[in-house]
């Protein structure tokens, strides 16, 4: 139901946003085609450091990519352009699984609170907004690394905490009834 509405709303977007969406599957667009070597380099690095990763921090990841000779492109390597690849490269596959487990736990708790029939409507609304915000950032993270901006990372973890707290309080209210 929401997908057709979203597709119908595409022409209503601001022109720069609409034009950018049109380039998503256009591999002649340099923004898209330049990511393939970045993904390949990051995957190769993950293959060499699958359990531990190379350590936290984008600068360390860039240094390891350069030092290992993984990246071969004219455009400089900035980050993995994918939050999941970036986390796996920095923390290894166990770190990625821990991240996914924590986030999925928050999303599931939030969804249970939203689906609750007797919880405080305000808390259920906060949980719904939190789940939507987390889902948006995580979806965007498939094609870019949103945490390259510390303010986005800070907002993400604040939203994570608010979502869990709202879900817990909404659940507690249901138990009190």
C-alpha positions in Angstrom: 0.0 0.0 0.0 2.8 2.5 0.9 4.9 1.6 -2.1 2.4 2.8 -4.7 1.8 5.9 -2.7 5.6 6.5 -2.5 6.0 6.0 -6.2 3.1 8.3 -7.0 4.7 11.0 -4.8 8.1 10.9 -6.7 7.2 13.7 -9.1 6.4 15.9 -6.1 10.0 15.7 -4.8 12.3 18.7 -5.2 14.0 18.5 -8.7 17.5 17.8 -7.3 16.3 14.9 -5.2 14.2 13.5 -8.1 17.1 13.8 -10.5 19.4 12.1 -8.0 16.9 9.2 -7.6 16.8 8.7 -11.4 20.6 8.1 -11.3 20.5 5.2 -8.8 20.5 2.5 -11.5 22.5 4.5 -14.1 26.0 3.0 -14.0 27.3 5.6 -16.4 26.8 8.1 -13.5 30.2 8.5 -11.9 28.8 8.6 -8.4 27.4 5.1 -8.9 30.2 3.6 -11.0 32.9 4.9 -8.6 31.4 2.9 -5.7 32.0 -0.5 -7.3 35.8 -0.3 -6.8 35.2 0.9 -3.3 32.9 -2.0 -2.5 35.4 -4.5 -4.1 38.3 -3.0 -2.1 36.4 -3.1 1.2 35.2 -6.7 0.6 38.8 -7.8 -0.1 39.9 -6.1 3.1 37.1 -7.9 5.0 38.3 -11.2 3.5 41.8 -10.6 5.0 40.5 -9.5 8.4 37.1 -11.3 8.7 37.0 -11.8 12.5 38.6 -8.7 13.9 38.4 -6.1 11.3 41.1 -3.5 11.1 39.9 -1.4 14.1 37.6 1.5 14.7 37.8 4.7 12.7 37.5 5.8 9.2 41.0 7.0 9.0 42.4 3.7 10.1 40.3 1.9 7.5 41.6 4.3 4.8 45.2 3.7 5.9 44.7 -0.1 5.8 43.1 0.1 2.3 46.0 2.1 1.0 48.7 0.1 2.8 47.2 -3.2 1.6 46.9 -2.0 -2.0 43.2 -3.0 -2.1 41.9 0.1 -3.9 42.8 0.9 -7.5 40.8 3.9 -8.7 41.4 7.6 -9.5 38.8 8.8 -7.1 40.2 8.8 -3.5 38.9 6.2 -1.1 37.0 8.1 1.6 34.9 5.4 3.2 33.1 2.1 2.3 29.9 3.8 1.0 27.9 1.2 2.8 27.4 1.2 6.6 27.4 -2.6 6.8 30.6 -3.0 4.8 32.2 -0.2 6.9 31.2 -1.9 10.2 32.4 -5.3 9.0 35.7 -3.8 7.8 36.3 -1.9 11.1 35.0 -4.5 13.6 34.9 -7.8 11.7 31.9 -10.0 11.0 31.2 -10.6 14.8 31.1 -6.8 15.2 28.6 -6.6 12.3 26.5 -9.3 13.8 26.5 -7.6 17.2 25.5 -4.3 15.5 22.7 -6.0 13.5 21.5 -7.9 16.6 21.3 -4.7 18.7 19.6 -2.7 16.0 17.1 -5.5 15.2 16.3 -5.8 18.9 15.5 -2.1 19.1 13.4 -2.3 15.9 11.5 -5.4 17.1 10.8 -3.9 20.5 9.6 -0.7 18.9 7.3 -2.6 16.5 5.9 -4.7 19.4 5.2 -1.4 21.3 3.5 0.0 18.2 1.4 -3.1 17.8 0.4 -3.1 21.5 -3.3 -2.3 22.1 -3.2 -0.8 25.6 0.1 1.1 25.8 0.3 4.8 26.1 -0.5 6.2 22.6 2.3 8.9 23.0 4.9 6.2 23.8 3.7 4.0 20.9 4.0 7.1 18.6 7.5 7.7 19.8 8.4 4.1 19.3 6.9 4.2 15.8 8.9 7.4 14.9 12.0 5.8 16.3 11.6 2.6 14.2 10.9 4.8 11.1 14.0 6.9 11.8 16.3 3.9 12.4 14.9 2.1 9.3 15.5 5.2 7.2 19.1 5.5 8.3 19.7 1.8 7.9 18.2 1.8 4.4 20.3 4.8 3.3 23.3 2.9 4.8 23.0 0.4 2.0 24.3 2.9 -0.5 26.4 5.3 1.6 28.1 5.6 5.0 25.9 8.0 7.0 28.2 7.9 10.0 30.9 9.8 8.1 29.2 12.8 9.8 29.5 12.5 13.6 26.3 14.3 14.1 24.4 11.7 12.1 26.0 8.9 14.2 25.1 10.7 17.4 21.5 11.2 16.3 21.4 7.5 15.3 22.4 6.3 18.8 20.2 8.8 20.5 17.3 7.6 18.4 18.2 4.0 19.2 18.1 4.8 22.9 14.8 6.7 22.7 13.2 3.9 20.7 14.2 1.2 23.2 13.1 3.4 26.1 9.7 4.3 24.6 9.1 0.6 23.8 10.1 -0.5 27.3 7.9 2.1 28.9 5.0 1.3 26.6 5.4 -2.4 27.5 5.6 -1.5 31.2 2.3 0.4 31.0 0.6 -2.6 29.4 1.8 -4.8 32.2 0.4 -2.3 34.8 -3.1 -2.7 33.4 
